[in-house]
Amino acid sequence: MTSHSISKRTAYLSTGGLGLLLSACYLAMASQLPFGEMDAPGAGLFPVLVGGILGFASMATIWEGWKAAHTLGIDIPVGQDRLRLFQLIALLALYFTTMPWLGYSLSSWVFATLLMRLLSTLPLLRCAAYAALMTGVIYVCFIYFLKVPMPTFALTF
């Protein structure tokens, strides 16, 4: 199997720039949630922290890329690995676009099931069971303990 490569500098600068863009969008959306008070934090606190950490990590990635030598390269997957990478990207895009309509629970369960099936050799039924367990645990942690509102099923015809 042959591989292609791109400059490490280009890869890091591109990834850091994309991360900064995502961080800015995430922070803009998070700013619409209530922050609450010091003794009772609201639903907006956690997303703002995540957006800030993503922004900081993106800046560090850009800095690392800026310092990288032009001669260093990063291998890009080819063949079956590249196909799996594109399937993963498509799956992520599908997940984020369907969540507002299908809600957190259903879209996350489908996403986790398909992701496990894509990245492993587990049978589909086992992937579905593990996905249901993971979705339930995350749901309980975020909805009941952290009081973060998640999208609900809102499919209308």
C-alpha positions, -999 to +999 in steps of 0.1 A: +000+000+000+014+034-010+009+065+010+007+102+002+019+129+024+015+166+030+036+192+048+033+190+086+032+227+087+002+229+063-016+201+081-012+218+115-021+253+103-052+240+085-063+219+115-057+248+139-076+272+117-106+249+114-105+244+151-106+281+157-135+285+134-154+257+151-145+271+185-159+306+175-191+290+162-195+269+193-189+298+217-214+319+197-241+292+202-231+286+238-235+323+246-272+320+239-276+296+269-281+308+304-250+311+325-267+310+359-253+323+391-221+315+410-239+291+434-261+276+407-243+275+373-265+274+342-265+253+311-241+277+293-212+273+316-200+239+304-202+247+266-183+279+272-155+260+289-154+234+261-153+262+235-125+280+253-105+248+256-110+240+219-099+276+210-068+273+232-059+239+217-064+253+182-041+282+189-015+257+203-018+237+171-013+268+149+017+277+170+032+242+165+025+243+128+041+278+126+073+264+141+074+232+121+100+227+094+087+228+058+104+194+051+085+173+076+056+154+062+024+137+074+011+105+057-024+106+044-043+073+044-050+056+011-072+027-001-095+012+025-083+034+053-091+066+032-126+052+025-132+046+062-120+081+070-145+096+045-173+073+059-165+087+094-166+123+082-200+116+065-213+099+096-203+129+117-220+153+093-251+132+093-251+131+131-249+168+135-275+176+109-301+151+122-298+159+159-321+189+158-349+168+142-343+134+158-332+146+192-302+137+212-312+101+222-321+087+188-295+104+167-267+096+192-278+059+194-278+056+156-244+074+153-227+053+180-241+021+165-229+029+130-196+042+143-188+011+163-198-010+133-176+010+110-145+008+133-149-027+146-158-062+136-185-065+163-220-077+152-246-051+146-268-062+175-239-059+200-230-025+186-266-014+190-267-026+226-234-009+235-246+023+218-278+022+238-258+019+271-235+047+262-263+070+250-282+064+283-252+070+305-244+103+287-280+113+288-283+108+326-250+126+332-258+157+311-296+159+316-299+150+353-266+159+369-253+188+348-288+201+338-277+207+301-306+208+278-303+184+249-323+184+216-355+164+217-374+146+190-390+173+168-396+157+135-426+174+118-443+167+085 
